[in-house]
Amino acid sequence: MDCREIQKSFIPFIDDKLSIRELEAFLKHMESCQNCREEYDIYYTMIAGMRYLESDNMEAFRFDSWQKLQSAEDYLIKYKIVLAEKIIIFVLLCLGAVLLL
């Protein structure tokens, strides 16, 4: 993804609307692009502030922009671990079925 695509993804990222593939590309780009990280920080602060003022839920935006990125990275790692576990279980079930035949 280039910077323009990443910047179009800021709001879907903040709203947790990116697919796993999009999230992975987004986070990879954010790691390497200082300009996009700075732009994201501004976007997040502005959007979170506006939503906080409109919201009755005072806890809705307790994270800062960097915590949101870290939370997404943690989610992606957990997703990959669960996916690997599912694949291993599937392979073991298939091996068990073959051995029973």
Backbone bond lengths (Angstrom), bond angles and torsions (degrees), N, CA, C in turn:
res aa  C-N    CA-C-N  psi(-1)  N-CA   C-N-CA  omega(-1)  CA-C   N-CA-C  phi
1 M - - - 1.453 - - 1.529 108.82 -
2 D 1.321 114.92 141.17 1.463 118.54 175.25 1.528 109.67 -93.71
3 C 1.324 115.82 174.71 1.469 120.67 -175.18 1.528 112.27 -59.06
4 R 1.308 117.26 -38.05 1.466 120.15 -179.37 1.530 111.32 -63.97
5 E 1.318 116.88 -43.31 1.468 120.59 178.07 1.523 110.87 -65.64
6 I 1.323 116.05 -40.40 1.467 120.39 179.11 1.519 109.73 -61.70
7 Q 1.327 117.07 -45.41 1.462 120.64 -178.74 1.523 111.50 -64.78
8 K 1.316 118.02 -30.63 1.462 121.07 174.68 1.538 110.89 -71.01
9 S 1.324 116.31 -19.60 1.465 121.30 -178.18 1.523 113.16 -91.37
10 F 1.324 118.91 -3.35 1.464 120.48 -177.46 1.529 112.18 -56.70
11 I 1.320 116.87 -52.09 1.465 119.70 -177.38 1.530 111.53 -66.88
12 P 1.348 119.51 -46.32 1.474 117.39 175.13 1.530 112.60 -58.67
13 F 1.333 117.88 -34.43 1.463 120.26 176.99 1.523 110.41 -65.76
14 I 1.313 116.65 -47.63 1.468 120.97 -179.48 1.522 110.54 -60.19
15 D 1.338 116.34 -36.25 1.467 121.45 -179.18 1.529 112.99 -87.47
16 D 1.332 117.81 6.17 1.479 122.89 -178.88 1.528 111.85 58.07
17 K 1.325 116.93 44.34 1.465 121.71 -177.67 1.530 113.32 -109.62
18 L 1.329 118.37 3.74 1.463 120.25 -179.41 1.527 110.14 -82.46
19 S 1.324 116.04 143.90 1.461 120.09 173.14 1.531 108.13 -70.26
20 I 1.302 116.42 168.97 1.465 120.84 179.47 1.523 110.05 -59.49
21 R 1.299 117.17 -44.56 1.470 121.16 -179.84 1.529 110.99 -63.35
22 E 1.330 116.53 -43.89 1.465 120.60 177.97 1.527 110.94 -65.09
23 L 1.332 116.11 -41.18 1.459 120.78 179.56 1.523 110.79 -62.16
24 E 1.307 116.43 -43.03 1.459 120.64 179.66 1.531 110.81 -62.40
25 A 1.332 117.37 -45.35 1.472 121.02 178.61 1.529 110.93 -64.98
26 F 1.330 116.06 -39.96 1.460 121.61 179.68 1.527 110.18 -61.02
27 L 1.319 117.14 -50.87 1.460 121.28 -177.85 1.529 111.95 -65.44
28 K 1.320 116.35 -37.77 1.466 120.28 178.48 1.530 109.98 -62.67
29 H 1.319 116.53 -44.11 1.458 120.42 179.22 1.526 110.76 -65.89
30 M 1.321 116.60 -41.95 1.462 120.41 -178.22 1.527 111.70 -63.58
31 E 1.326 117.23 -30.97 1.467 120.64 177.29 1.520 111.79 -64.27
32 S 1.325 116.11 -34.52 1.460 119.94 -171.72 1.532 114.54 -102.74
33 C 1.319 118.91 -7.13 1.473 120.43 -173.25 1.532 110.64 -120.86
34 Q 1.302 115.40 103.44 1.463 121.39 179.79 1.528 111.54 -62.77
35 N 1.328 117.34 -38.94 1.473 120.54 -179.42 1.516 112.10 -61.82
36 C 1.321 117.23 -42.77 1.467 120.56 179.78 1.526 110.80 -69.65
37 R 1.330 117.64 -36.07 1.467 119.80 177.51 1.528 110.56 -63.40
38 E 1.323 116.85 -42.01 1.464 119.84 178.96 1.528 111.09 -66.67
39 E 1.335 116.02 -42.17 1.467 120.64 178.76 1.529 110.70 -64.20
40 Y 1.333 116.41 -41.60 1.463 121.74 177.96 1.527 110.71 -61.53
41 D 1.315 116.84 -42.86 1.462 120.87 -179.54 1.526 110.59 -59.08
42 I 1.306 116.62 -42.03 1.473 121.32 178.02 1.531 110.31 -65.00
43 Y 1.337 116.74 -48.08 1.466 121.48 178.77 1.521 111.34 -57.64
44 Y 1.330 115.46 -49.20 1.466 119.91 -176.52 1.521 110.68 -61.32
45 T 1.320 116.29 -46.25 1.461 120.31 -179.14 1.524 110.95 -60.78
46 M 1.317 116.62 -43.34 1.461 121.35 -179.40 1.534 111.46 -66.81
47 I 1.320 116.74 -47.81 1.468 120.87 -177.72 1.529 110.64 -67.98
48 A 1.327 116.46 -45.17 1.464 119.62 179.54 1.523 110.71 -61.95
49 G 1.327 117.01 -39.93 1.461 120.28 178.78 1.521 112.13 -63.78
50 M 1.327 116.69 -44.21 1.471 119.98 179.14 1.522 110.83 -64.72
51 R 1.329 116.79 -43.61 1.460 120.18 -179.36 1.529 111.34 -68.58
52 Y 1.303 116.59 -34.59 1.460 120.64 177.58 1.524 110.18 -62.84
53 L 1.325 116.85 -43.24 1.460 120.75 179.71 1.528 112.42 -66.03
54 E 1.350 116.51 -31.61 1.464 121.36 -179.04 1.527 112.35 -85.17
55 S 1.324 117.22 -14.46 1.460 121.41 -170.97 1.521 112.10 -96.43
56 D 1.340 114.31 148.25 1.456 120.70 171.64 1.530 110.37 -86.51
57 N 1.328 116.08 -17.52 1.457 122.10 -178.04 1.526 109.43 -87.84
58 M 1.311 117.04 102.21 1.456 121.73 -176.41 1.533 112.69 -69.42
59 E 1.326 117.48 -18.89 1.462 121.69 -178.91 1.524 112.57 -89.45
60 A 1.323 117.89 -4.74 1.460 121.46 -172.33 1.523 112.99 -58.37
61 F 1.314 118.58 -35.37 1.457 121.05 -175.75 1.523 110.89 -127.25
62 R 1.316 115.51 55.54 1.456 119.46 -179.06 1.528 111.97 -81.29
63 F 1.335 117.50 -16.12 1.460 121.12 179.69 1.515 110.38 -87.27
64 D 1.336 115.75 149.82 1.454 117.90 170.99 1.531 108.58 -91.63
65 S 1.307 117.32 177.78 1.464 121.63 -173.45 1.526 111.92 -61.61
66 W 1.318 117.67 -37.06 1.462 120.39 -178.47 1.522 111.29 -73.45
67 Q 1.318 117.21 -34.41 1.462 119.94 175.99 1.524 110.42 -65.82
68 K 1.317 116.99 -35.59 1.469 121.43 177.56 1.529 109.51 -62.44
69 L 1.332 117.15 -44.28 1.465 120.77 177.65 1.527 110.71 -63.02
70 Q 1.317 117.42 -44.47 1.462 121.16 179.87 1.525 111.17 -63.62
71 S 1.316 116.23 -40.84 1.458 120.91 177.92 1.524 110.57 -61.49
72 A 1.328 116.68 -40.75 1.467 120.75 178.60 1.524 110.83 -66.38
73 E 1.321 117.58 -39.80 1.467 120.80 177.42 1.525 110.73 -63.64
74 D 1.326 116.61 -42.57 1.465 120.71 177.22 1.526 110.83 -61.63
75 Y 1.323 116.76 -43.06 1.465 121.70 178.55 1.526 110.31 -59.79
76 L 1.330 116.27 -45.02 1.461 120.66 -178.46 1.523 110.96 -63.00
77 I 1.319 117.77 -41.04 1.466 121.44 177.62 1.528 110.40 -62.49
78 K 1.327 116.69 -46.59 1.464 120.46 179.11 1.525 111.23 -62.65
79 Y 1.333 116.79 -39.41 1.462 121.41 178.29 1.531 109.98 -59.80
80 K 1.324 116.40 -45.99 1.462 120.65 -178.72 1.527 111.32 -65.51
81 I 1.327 117.64 -37.16 1.466 120.96 177.87 1.525 110.38 -64.77
82 V 1.327 116.85 -46.26 1.466 120.70 179.52 1.526 110.38 -63.64
83 L 1.334 117.32 -39.80 1.462 120.68 177.87 1.526 110.77 -62.62
84 A 1.318 117.23 -43.39 1.462 120.91 178.27 1.531 110.88 -63.27
85 E 1.328 116.53 -40.96 1.469 120.06 177.47 1.523 111.05 -61.70
86 K 1.323 116.94 -41.82 1.469 120.29 179.29 1.519 110.98 -63.78
87 I 1.319 117.20 -40.52 1.465 120.97 179.16 1.525 110.35 -64.93
88 I 1.314 116.96 -43.46 1.467 121.01 179.17 1.524 110.47 -62.54
89 I 1.298 117.35 -44.56 1.472 120.87 178.61 1.518 110.71 -61.93
90 F 1.326 116.67 -42.51 1.466 120.88 178.72 1.525 111.00 -61.62
91 V 1.325 116.09 -45.24 1.467 120.07 179.34 1.529 110.74 -62.87
92 L 1.331 116.35 -42.49 1.469 119.73 178.26 1.530 111.67 -63.75
93 L 1.317 116.74 -40.45 1.477 119.70 177.00 1.514 111.18 -63.97
94 C 1.309 117.20 -40.32 1.464 120.53 178.67 1.536 110.34 -65.51
95 L 1.324 116.83 -43.20 1.475 119.92 177.22 1.526 110.57 -62.18
96 G 1.316 116.91 -42.39 1.465 120.33 178.02 1.509 111.47 -61.68
97 A 1.325 117.27 -41.70 1.458 120.62 179.32 1.530 110.85 -64.84
98 V 1.323 116.83 -40.43 1.456 120.81 179.89 1.535 109.97 -66.09
99 L 1.323 116.91 -41.28 1.459 120.79 179.44 1.524 112.63 -66.19
100 L 1.321 116.80 -30.75 1.464 120.20 178.80 1.528 112.32 -74.20
101 L 1.299 116.65 -22.82 1.464 120.07 -179.94 1.476 109.94 -80.43
